[in-house]
Structures are given as structure tokens and as C-alpha cells.
Amino acid sequence: MENSSANFRKPIKLSDLLSGTTFEFSSVDEKQIASSVQEEIDELIWHVPDEDLDKHKNPCSTSFTEWKAQMIETSEGVFKKVLEESEDPAANYIDLNTTRVTYHRNMYMENEDSPFDSTYLNNKTDVICLAMNPRDYLEGFLEALSTMKEGEHSIFIISYKKMFKETGCEPRINPKADILLDLKVIKVELVGDEEKVLKTSNSKQKFKDIKGSVEETRLRALDHFHQKKWSSAIELYQRILQNVDLSETDNEKESSNQKSILSQTHLNLAICYNKKEDWNSTMQHISAFKEYSDIGKNPKALFTLGRALMKVGELDKSLESLKKAFALRPFDKTIINELEQLQKEMNQYNGFVKSFHQNLMLN
């Protein structure tokens, strides 16, 4: 009797998954799968383009000692040079105890062209909010940031005593390594008053009257999210949905703003539920998000949906969504990690299908 099962070939390659190549499943050794995946990731993802590295070369072309002569010592062991002043002459220096600061950074060691730490190369800004999320930050980093204003771009040379100390953090950071810190402050926001946070309400209000509270609630939810307090963040986002959905707008501009807030809040809720591994709620909020926005243009939404679909076993749909997310952000490590996991899921499914067909043949 002729074997009617599918033909099984070599393992799926990550490049095939991303390019849309037609493929068939195969059963392979786990080590072979891991090797194949790693080779593809090394080739496609972890190679940062030379032009990106060129943009973020160490700005200090001479010794740190020579550069310090051109800088101002703002505190012991912290030297500063302003590259770009704040556009607001009335802006205050950052008070880290009362503000939420969004920023970009590069960190370099002396005589090293490329940064050992970079938000630019990761394509993500970072946020610090000591009031809501007290953590142990590097002393020199905090001192440098507190000398800056919103919109400012400055570089600092900071003594190892206020950074990674005598031991460093090998192999990335040498012992007793002074650090060049390149900082750009994107946004500074007051943490605000708890009384301004939205309360649960079933009554209609004017949209213009709740906008300030909506923004404060959003920022509080974001702080909880950064602390991995998913349930607390969800509660606050739900308050935003409830209040904004019931609010009355007076003109087209307000109506557009209202829809934008509802869209983003549904996406934020989907991301939170994704973190809690509540896949059904994740997909429900992605569906709601799609009522207001084009998911095909939003890599976060595509990634969140793709992950949820994979977890409920919808592998083909998951692949479609993750490929679209990858097309929009081809160097996003989170998306790549999920594609790697999807490949493992598909290969496991492949093994199950082959075993199923073999059992059919035996019977």
C-alpha cells in the first residue's frame, strides 16, 4: 500500500519562515533544530548593520584625560559636556524624585569604538521613575541625569568608582573602567497626584474634563507595568476604557482623540494580559484595537496577537502575524525570540504528525 502521508524534508529555516517560502514539516534531532535556529538568528538578526554602528561610534577620539580638560566637573568624578541645549530656556533641572524621565543612552569604555550598552541599537528608549519604581541605579548615572533638562543631549565621563566599581562586569566591562555616558533626555513628566487618577465611574462626563485624569492614570498604569504589576496596570487601563468610552465629545478633534485613546488602551490591555498568559483576553482586546486602528501598521499589536495565537495552537495564523511584525521591525529581538519559539512549536507539531501517520500505517 502506498504511503499517503505528507513528505517530510529537512527542518524549517528561520529565513524561510520570514520570507514566505513554501515548506513541509520534517522530524529532526533537537540538537539539529537548535543549531539551525542559532545559525539563522546569527545570520539574520544579531548582526547589527555597519551603518547603525557608525552612527553610534565613541564620540571620544582621544584619551578620556584629554577630553576631561574640555569638560565641566559637575561633581566628584563626573565630567560633563553639553552637545545640545534644551529648547526650553525655562526648563528646570531634573528632579528624579518627582519625575518620570524618558531617555536614550550609549555607554562606552575608553578606546572602544562601539557602545557596550545602547538603547539606540535596541531601538527602544528607557524610562526611569524613582518615585514609583525605586531601584538601585548606578550612582554616576543618577548624578549625570540630575544635571540635565528636557531635550538636552550631553556626554559625561564618569569615574569607575561611581559606575561599575573595581570589579567591573566582565567580559563586557573591564575592572576599574571609567565610562563615557552619552545621554539624551527625550521627555520629563511629573509623577503627579494620586487624587488625579481616574475613579471607576458609570456616569457620562465631558471628554475635555477628564483628559488630564486620563493622562495621569495612563502614566500610573505604565509605572505599574514597568514594575511587572500586571493586574494593577490592567485595573487602571480598565478605568480609562470605562471613563473614555462613556465620555461625550464636542467636536471632531475630540472624537478623534477619544478613539486614539481607546485604541491604545485596548492594545495596552492586550499586552498586559499577554504578560499574564491570559490568551483569550489578549485576543479580545486585540480585536477591539482593530476596530480603531490598522493592525497591519502596528508591530506591537501584531507581535502580541502572534504570541497569543501560538499559545492557543493556531500556528499558521501566528506565523502570519509574527512575519508582519518582523517586516515592520526586522531587528526587534523580542519578535525574533518569538519566531524562534514558533519554529520549535512547529517542529514539535511535525514530530506529532509524523508519529500519527506512522501509527496509521502500522494499523
Steps between C-alpha positions, in 0.01 A plus 500: 500500500633844407588733785246783480661711772666833427861511382731609782815684411778691679417728795336836444746788478423830665574682176235289327246589766572869456511505121176312443664199334275195469621219726410159634558374853773252588601307809857575610732469794461779760869594478464538125200728550683711757804529275289597201310761699816652644668523160199675354476744790871579483471562128174694488459676830791546733714659234457874555547688170832680471324828425315478835825441686661789313229733629582405857878488504675624811498883471827515692776453242778585747573395856247563776761715674520737202122518475457580867701819441214620275227405746349633822524291817142503633584287803796295613593259222223618262601717202245649259487654153171625353453409134147636459325738737137464605266689266314638802713763676262492797527123547607383844773251576363150546375410847518122491282463810195666346529429127485226241785536249514345153848495349747346256851392598824357369779378730862457393830401652814692414652414158195290405320610182168325564271541803476209742150617591261690271130579491548635147617168359215323680263752340336575836513792739532434871298645789599579857248587772649478848178614667302201373776249439792548739794289390874492543633709212864581437598799710680674214205451266258665745737789563542558127128486425417743782715770331288487182180657366231375264628493141865525602771279348825472695797271546666412828822331603438332834748341738483125545443568871150627418425247227608134494756527782829312527365169372327623184264255335713271288511411219306810392647756741860499615600540866550863606362624168405866478188535284396745231124547530313655207154613622207663321193592705188451289224586745456601865160456667383568853386183675197690626243468771314177577181706531514573127476132408166400347246328721264228380193677364178413317396860439557700185749785510636749253810365328681831546439482876667162548796528260743602774394214726517257209862594436594474868331160522682384188835599648419322826403189308828521310692521827324187627578328171870577536485347848338189348184560700279385215174481696541853639574632152195319360274655764614851408472440126147366553411824680624695199287290265191539712530877545610585146246272334218673691634851447331751271700688239421847367676493164677283244843560652386377840330201340821407318699537822246285684533221242879519518493457879259206476717337234821534699335390824365182341850426372651566843247265656580233242870531585427474874281193455772354279740539792249322725469223237126561468486433127124537451493844663805594296326417174176670609679829555694466175165457324376817670822679402436408135168686511693826542839439335669318212676207665713451190691818585558422868781253579411483871145394422614248240756353739252480788241330280760265352616387843145438623413304185808283543408423860150383401639283221412717199851464357429606141319816610773568755765474229310741278471758778861469618633527145312828457642626830849400388457684170428820694779445756760267351749549785265469796645227723165426666338421166794283401486306826133430439569383145762265640245364746248461219750296304538267797122468529474419130771237520327342798179497301692345212614217726144440615367490142769258386435272797127514427552394138738222602238365741241509223730295278557243775128460548 
